[in-house]
Amino acid sequence: MGTMQKMARKKAKASRKPSSQPNATVNRAGGVAFEVNDPALKLVTMTGGSFFAEPKFYSADACIPSRVGGGKFGKLVQRIQLVDDKLKDFASCDELNDVAREVVATIVDVANSGNPEDVLAIANWLRNEMNIRLTPQVILVIASKIESTKTLVRRYAPCIIKRPDEVKTVLLLHRFFFGMKSLSHGLDMGLGDAVSRFGERGLMKYEGAEFPSWKDVLCWIKRKKGWPLDDAVANYFITGHVADSGKTPIIAARKELLQLSKFDEKARKLAKDSMVNWEVLLSQFPDEKKAVWEFLIDERLLGYMAMLRNLRNILQAEVSESHVDKVAAFISNEKVVERSKQLPFRFLSALKSLDISGVDGAHRNVLAGAVEQAADFACRNIDLPGVTAVFADASGSMTSTMVSGKSRVSCADAASVLCGIVAKAAEKPYVYGFATDTKVINYTKNESVLGIAGKMPKNGINGHNTNAWKIPLLLKKKGIYPDRVIILSDMQCWDDTSMAGSRGGWGRSYDDEVKAVCDTWSTYVASSKEAKKTWLHCIHLNGSGDAVVDEDSQTNQLAGFSEKVFTMLARTEGGEGDPLPTVDQIREGWTVSV
């Protein structure tokens, strides 16, 4: 009898665990998760810290067949089915992975919610605060076809289309989602406004023969005399002829430059007059790389990102020491760095690019030092008072997935840099990496952000699992009750018996007791008065639309590759002011008034 009572008590106790509640589901790795019920917040978690339609480590299709018994996987199957049902008018979405399809469906959900303008405010926030480029254009295009948001598109277009090439991106996306159909009035006018703002100089910078050319753009949008371009400029892009060089001086200079074969004084003057970009010059004068790079540096014809991305090329061109010094001074200028709005992991990417042989070692070290100094500026304006415990995910899904298909930086690298920022900025930080186990990261405040990031695990910790459920156990064991816990992860967390979907099955039934993040966090919070005051901030990197804990007054879901997420989470806590949830912060700061 005693044994039966003991078993009954154990079962009753297990049923009270968050992982046993009816609203618990599973993520794409098969671990316990919860759906994010607010579509606006869900969209934030799926887009703020990831790039649209990039490869994902986990797939719902690979995960579903591995579940044995129970109904939790059924919820994931149903969720993906609901997504696909919403996208019947988007036949092309079949070409996207399941997470990208869910992003599109969530955009539609927000646009059809009680606050439809949220979707464009989120796009504005993504483009200008989180420095994400493609996803805001996706949102703009989809919003242009939905009745509740199409009238808002022209108002938001200038905030979202920041570069001339993004006009072309919008049209490519429109063709992908809706074919060559006519543009909605709002998107048509918004694109025209953008083209008129960029003018002759901006359009020439991104002139090319691939579709859509500027001719395609001007033939697709509705033009009228003198708008969106002066007739002489429009005539050149449509016909290829310069009718009056006095009215199109930049175009005339570019056409004359293209006739030259030597990078001499005449070429230099025409390059300045035509405001040519580095790709054109290097393509036209491939045998004069040193002279071209030194000219670009002297004339300040390289933007910050172009400079940062070309450090390897500049070194390999063997530019002079004085030019190396100019580059270093430019990329480490605090005001220039702030204006450039670089994502922190871009600095790590730049540093990695300098890991090459066959170049001047002293020059390499000068540039590496400038990159490290520039990265440190990312933590200058962040205030995290009290005690902070930060955990960066070093599991297989993070270390083997790049932030984009063209990047050398993994999602784990991005988490490491953000972790380094917290380590430098927080008043009293505890810094850890986690995968199968957790590992403390020892450092000094004198080290750089990238130096601290370099200490983070690069290939798992005693394995490649995503055992975030061990985080609360560690805090409790060590008696750490911080003001906040920050987890930097894709949030595809495992439980204690998971073997993660396609990796060989489960070895337990649906009714077995599990240890999941939600369970161990709940136990930790209940363990002391101090723990009840601790905030849990889940920063989604490469997010998939679910959360590791259910909604609670002391939990916060956010996403972002940018250091700005730490300012946002501090405001969510309240600090000296009133607490303001993530979506409300976006509404307040990024809604465009009439």
Protein Blocks (a to p, Z undefined) as FASTA:
>chain_A
ZZmmmmmmmmmmmmmpmklpmkbccdfkopacdddfblmlmmmmmmmmccehiacfbdfk
lmmmmpggjjklmmmmmmmmmmmmmmmmmmmlmmpcfklmmmmmmmmmmmmmmblmlmmm
mmmmmmmmnopaklmmmmmmmmmmgmklmmmmmmmmmmmmmbfklmmmmmmmmmmmnoja
dcdfklmmmmmmmmmmnommlmmmmgcfbdcdfklmmmmpccdehiabdfklmmmmmnop
afblklmmmlmmmmmmmmpcbdcfklmmmmmmnopafklmmmmmmmlmmmmmmmmmmnop
acfklmmmmmmmmmmnopafklmmmmmmmmmgmklmmmnopafklmmmmmmmmmcghiaf
klmmmmmmmmmmmmmmmmmmgccehjddddddfbfklmmpcfbfkbcbdfklmmmmmmmm
mmmmpmbdcdddddfbccdddddfkbcfklmmmmpcfebjhiabdcfklmmmmmmmnopa
cfbdcdddehiacdfkbgghjnopjopafklccddfklmmmmmmmmpmklmmpccdddde
hiahiafbdcdfkbccdddfbfklmmmmmmmnnpmmccddfklmmmmmmpccZZ
